[in-house]
Amino acid sequence: MKHALRYYFMFICLGILPGLASAQQDPQFSMYMFDKMAVNPAAAGSKDAMEANLIARDQWVDIQGAPRTVAITLQAPVASQKVGWGAEIMSDQTGPTTSTSVQGNYAYRMRLSNGQLALGLGLGLYDYVIDFSQINYKDQNDPYNSYGRSQKLAPTAEFGIYYYSHSFYAGVSLNHLIESKLTNEDYDSAAAFVPHAYFIMGQGYQVSPNLVINPSIMIKFAEHAPPTGDLNLNFLLSNKLWLGVSYRFQYGLVFMAAYRISPAFQVAYAYDFGIGGIGSVGGGSHEIGLTLDLGNRKTVQTSPRYF
């Protein structure tokens, strides 16, 4: 019955995603498995204690103007354990565009089989800037060459469903449900947020007291492009050291490692290695993550709750 519920939930998620997905506009994160709230608001407060995360990412280091992202997240359950909350602050720069966002997340959890089913909502605000003077125009008569700096405050909303137990998780989320325009100008009606979607799923297998194997997957759906995603395989050694590798569709490989320096502090690093296309000419991508637990976890599970 427990496994049937898991797969039933998975098929529901996969069934509704293709019809609701649209263009992907959010930053790429390789180590999403350490902070699910970065892609799904329903994961807010799903840890056993208040937790803070810092993620810094430098993508395609050989390409001028490639994405650079810094994000800070904070999440915690409330005393009743039925509600979780979270907050996100993110800065993302890509070429002539810079966005700074603040978002609050709310999740309500209910017991389902041996786990918890959470419904989550996120509401936020983007400060979106486009500096057209930073663009090198091959055609100096291009109409965009006459524009200067555009700045717009754009609201956003997210919805997510997230199921998790001691050793399994699965979730689906829809982002940018408010299709906010990103400029104050009338010249480009396409400059707007559109919804896009994520599906995540992972399972932990404790094969010995000092080894946990965690295969997982993330699928991203985007408009005018085939679905993409990551297949991940991580190993937890002695409940302290993570070692993992991911295959990213249509891109290449991701190598990652994380070490829990103390029960309250973890440091992580990921390197994206492109094999073809933009990955082979753009150089690698670097991602650093810091995790701080701000309270004692209440329980110790047979299969550690690293998600």
C-alpha positions as CSV (number, residue, x, y, z in Angstrom):
1,M,0.0,0.0,0.0
2,K,2.8,2.4,0.9
3,H,4.6,1.9,-2.5
4,A,1.3,2.1,-4.3
5,L,0.7,5.6,-2.8
6,R,4.1,6.7,-3.9
7,Y,3.7,5.7,-7.5
8,Y,0.2,7.0,-7.6
9,F,1.4,10.4,-6.5
10,M,4.2,10.3,-9.0
11,F,1.9,9.6,-11.9
12,I,-0.5,12.4,-10.9
13,C,2.5,14.8,-10.9
14,L,3.7,13.6,-14.3
15,G,0.3,13.8,-15.8
16,I,-0.5,17.4,-14.9
17,L,2.9,18.9,-15.6
18,P,3.1,18.9,-19.5
19,G,-0.2,20.8,-19.8
20,L,0.8,23.6,-17.4
21,A,4.5,24.1,-18.2
22,S,5.9,27.1,-20.0
23,A,9.2,29.0,-20.5
24,Q,11.9,28.5,-17.9
25,Q,13.2,31.8,-16.5
26,D,14.5,30.9,-13.1
27,P,18.2,30.2,-12.4
28,Q,19.6,26.7,-12.7
29,F,20.7,25.0,-9.4
30,S,22.6,21.7,-9.4
31,M,22.3,21.0,-5.7
32,Y,18.6,21.4,-5.4
33,M,18.4,18.1,-3.4
34,F,19.8,19.9,-0.3
35,D,17.2,22.7,-0.4
36,K,14.0,21.6,-2.1
37,M,12.3,24.9,-1.2
38,A,14.4,26.6,-3.9
39,V,12.2,24.8,-6.5
40,N,9.0,23.9,-4.5
41,P,7.3,26.2,-1.9
42,A,5.5,23.1,-0.4
43,A,8.9,21.9,1.0
44,A,9.0,24.9,3.4
45,G,9.5,23.7,6.9
46,S,9.9,20.0,5.9
47,K,13.1,19.7,7.9
48,D,13.1,19.0,11.6
49,A,14.6,22.3,12.6
50,M,15.0,25.9,11.4
51,E,17.5,25.9,8.5
52,A,19.3,28.6,6.6
53,N,21.0,28.0,3.2
54,L,23.3,30.1,1.1
55,I,23.8,29.2,-2.6
56,A,26.2,31.0,-4.9
57,R,26.5,29.9,-8.6
58,D,28.8,31.1,-11.4
59,Q,27.6,29.5,-14.7
60,W,29.6,29.1,-17.9
61,V,32.7,30.9,-16.7
62,D,34.2,31.3,-20.2
63,I,31.2,33.3,-21.5
64,Q,31.0,37.0,-20.8
65,G,27.6,37.9,-19.3
66,A,26.7,34.3,-18.3
67,P,24.4,33.9,-15.3
68,R,25.6,34.6,-11.8
69,T,23.3,33.9,-8.9
70,V,23.3,34.3,-5.1
71,A,20.3,33.0,-3.0
72,I,19.6,32.9,0.7
73,T,16.8,30.8,2.1
74,L,15.4,30.4,5.6
75,Q,12.7,27.8,6.5
76,A,11.3,26.2,9.6
77,P,8.3,24.2,10.9
78,V,6.0,25.8,13.5
79,A,5.3,24.1,16.8
80,S,2.3,22.2,15.6
81,Q,4.4,20.6,12.8
82,K,1.4,21.0,10.4
83,V,2.6,24.3,9.0
84,G,5.9,25.3,7.6
85,W,7.2,28.7,6.5
86,G,10.1,29.9,4.4
87,A,11.7,33.1,3.0
88,E,13.9,33.5,0.0
89,I,16.1,36.4,-1.2
90,M,17.8,36.0,-4.6
91,S,20.0,38.1,-6.9
92,D,20.5,36.9,-10.5
93,Q,22.5,38.7,-13.2
94,T,22.6,37.6,-16.8
95,G,24.1,39.9,-19.4
96,P,22.2,43.2,-19.4
97,T,19.5,41.9,-17.0
98,T,19.6,42.0,-13.2
99,S,16.8,40.7,-11.0
100,T,16.5,40.9,-7.2
101,S,13.6,39.0,-5.6
102,V,12.1,38.5,-2.2
103,Q,9.6,35.7,-1.6
104,G,7.7,34.2,1.3
105,N,6.5,30.6,1.3
106,Y,3.7,28.8,3.3
107,A,3.1,25.1,3.5
108,Y,0.4,23.0,5.1
109,R,1.1,19.4,5.9
110,M,-1.1,16.4,6.5
111,R,-0.4,12.8,7.4
112,L,-0.5,10.4,4.4
113,S,0.5,6.7,4.8
114,N,4.0,6.7,6.4
115,G,4.8,10.3,5.3
116,Q,3.6,13.8,5.0
117,L,1.8,15.5,2.1
118,A,2.3,19.2,1.9
119,L,0.6,21.9,-0.2
120,G,2.5,25.1,-0.6
121,L,2.1,28.6,-1.8
122,G,4.8,31.2,-2.5
123,L,4.3,35.0,-3.1
124,G,7.1,37.3,-4.0
125,L,8.3,40.4,-5.7
126,Y,11.0,40.9,-8.4
127,D,13.0,44.1,-9.1
128,Y,13.8,43.5,-12.7
129,V,16.3,45.7,-14.5
130,I,17.3,45.6,-18.2
131,D,20.3,47.9,-19.2
132,F,20.2,48.1,-23.0
133,S,23.3,50.2,-23.1
134,Q,25.3,47.1,-22.1
135,I,24.4,45.3,-25.3
136,N,26.8,45.3,-28.3
137,Y,24.7,45.8,-31.3
138,K,25.8,44.5,-34.7
139,D,23.2,46.6,-36.3
140,Q,23.4,50.1,-34.9
141,N,20.0,50.8,-36.4
142,D,18.4,48.2,-34.2
143,P,15.5,49.9,-32.4
144,Y,16.6,48.5,-29.1
145,N,19.8,50.5,-29.4
146,S,17.8,53.7,-28.6
147,Y,16.6,52.4,-25.2
148,G,18.4,53.0,-22.0
149,R,17.7,51.4,-18.6
150,S,14.3,49.8,-17.8
151,Q,13.3,48.8,-14.3
152,K,10.1,47.1,-13.2
153,L,8.6,45.6,-10.0
154,A,7.0,42.4,-10.9
155,P,4.9,40.2,-8.5
156,T,5.2,36.4,-8.7
157,A,3.3,33.4,-7.3
158,E,4.2,29.7,-7.0
159,F,2.2,26.6,-6.0
160,G,3.6,23.2,-5.1
161,I,2.7,19.7,-3.9
162,Y,5.3,17.8,-1.9
163,Y,5.2,14.3,-0.4
164,Y,8.0,13.0,1.8
165,S,8.8,10.3,4.3
166,H,12.0,9.1,6.1
167,S,13.4,7.8,2.9
168,F,11.3,9.1,-0.1
169,Y,10.2,12.4,-1.6
170,A,8.3,13.5,-4.7
171,G,6.9,16.9,-5.6
172,V,5.6,19.1,-8.4
173,S,5.7,22.9,-8.5
174,L,4.4,25.6,-10.9
175,N,6.3,28.9,-10.8
176,H,5.4,32.4,-12.0
177,L,1.6,31.9,-12.0
178,I,1.3,35.7,-12.1
179,E,2.4,36.5,-15.7
180,S,3.9,39.9,-14.8
181,K,5.4,42.1,-17.4
182,L,9.1,42.8,-16.9
183,T,9.4,46.2,-18.4
184,N,7.5,49.5,-18.3
185,E,8.0,49.8,-22.1
186,D,5.6,48.8,-24.8
187,Y,8.2,47.7,-27.3
188,D,8.4,44.1,-26.3
189,S,5.2,42.2,-25.2
190,A,7.3,39.0,-24.8
191,A,9.2,40.4,-21.8
192,A,7.0,38.8,-19.2
193,F,7.0,35.9,-16.7
194,V,5.2,32.8,-17.9
195,P,4.5,29.7,-15.8
196,H,7.0,26.8,-15.9
197,A,7.2,23.6,-13.9
198,Y,9.4,21.2,-12.0
199,F,9.1,17.5,-10.9
200,I,11.4,16.1,-8.3
201,M,11.7,12.6,-6.8
202,G,14.2,10.7,-4.8
203,Q,14.7,7.6,-2.6
204,G,17.2,6.8,0.1
205,Y,18.5,3.3,0.6
206,Q,20.5,2.5,3.7
207,V,22.7,-0.4,2.7
208,S,24.8,-0.3,5.8
209,P,25.2,1.8,9.0
210,N,27.7,4.0,7.2
211,L,26.3,4.1,3.7
212,V,23.2,5.6,2.2
213,I,22.5,5.6,-1.5
214,N,20.2,8.3,-2.9
215,P,19.1,8.2,-6.5
216,S,16.9,11.1,-7.5
217,I,15.6,12.9,-10.6
218,M,14.5,16.5,-11.5
219,I,12.6,17.2,-14.7
220,K,12.0,20.7,-16.0
221,F,9.3,21.5,-18.5
222,A,9.8,24.6,-20.8
223,E,7.8,26.1,-23.6
224,H,9.1,25.7,-27.2
225,A,11.7,23.1,-25.9
226,P,11.8,19.4,-25.0
227,P,11.7,18.5,-21.3
228,T,15.1,18.6,-19.6
229,G,16.3,17.4,-16.3
230,D,18.9,15.7,-14.1
231,L,19.5,12.1,-13.1
232,N,21.4,12.1,-9.8
233,L,23.2,9.4,-7.8
234,N,24.5,10.5,-4.4
235,F,26.3,8.5,-1.7
236,L,26.2,9.5,2.0
237,L,29.2,8.1,3.9
238,S,29.2,7.9,7.7
239,N,26.4,10.4,7.8
240,K,28.9,13.2,7.1
241,L,30.3,13.1,3.5
242,W,28.2,13.3,0.4
243,L,29.7,12.3,-3.0
244,G,27.5,12.4,-6.1
245,V,27.3,12.6,-9.9
246,S,24.4,13.8,-12.1
247,Y,23.7,13.5,-15.8
248,R,22.0,16.6,-17.2
249,F,20.0,15.9,-20.4
250,Q,21.3,17.8,-23.4
251,Y,24.2,19.2,-21.4
252,G,26.7,16.9,-19.6
253,L,27.7,15.9,-16.1
254,V,27.6,17.4,-12.7
255,F,30.0,16.3,-9.9
256,M,29.2,17.3,-6.3
257,A,30.5,16.8,-2.8
258,A,29.2,18.0,0.6
259,Y,30.6,17.6,4.1
260,R,28.8,18.1,7.4
261,I,31.5,19.8,9.5
262,S,29.3,19.6,12.6
263,P,25.8,18.5,13.4
264,A,24.7,22.1,12.6
265,F,26.9,23.1,9.6
266,Q,27.4,21.7,6.1
267,V,29.4,22.9,3.1
268,A,28.8,21.7,-0.4
269,Y,30.3,22.2,-3.9
270,A,29.2,21.2,-7.4
271,Y,31.0,21.5,-10.8
272,D,29.0,21.3,-14.0
273,F,31.0,19.8,-16.9
274,G,29.4,20.3,-20.3
275,I,29.9,17.7,-23.0
276,G,28.2,19.3,-26.1
277,G,26.6,22.5,-27.3
278,I,27.0,25.5,-25.0
279,G,28.4,23.3,-22.3
280,S,31.5,22.5,-24.4
281,V,32.3,26.2,-25.3
282,G,31.0,27.9,-22.1
283,G,33.4,26.3,-19.7
284,G,32.4,24.8,-16.4
285,S,29.9,26.1,-13.8
286,H,30.7,26.4,-10.1
287,E,28.2,26.2,-7.3
288,I,28.8,26.5,-3.6
289,G,26.2,25.8,-0.8
290,L,26.3,26.4,2.9
291,T,23.7,25.0,5.2
292,L,23.2,26.0,8.9
293,D,20.8,24.2,11.2
294,L,19.5,26.7,13.8
295,G,18.0,24.2,16.2
296,N,18.3,20.6,17.3
297,R,16.6,18.0,15.2
298,K,13.9,16.2,17.2
299,T,14.4,12.7,15.9
300,V,17.0,10.4,14.6
301,Q,15.7,8.1,11.8
302,T,17.0,4.8,10.6
303,S,17.4,6.3,7.2
304,P,18.7,9.8,7.8
305,R,16.3,12.7,6.8
306,Y,18.7,14.5,4.5
307,F,15.7,15.7,2.6
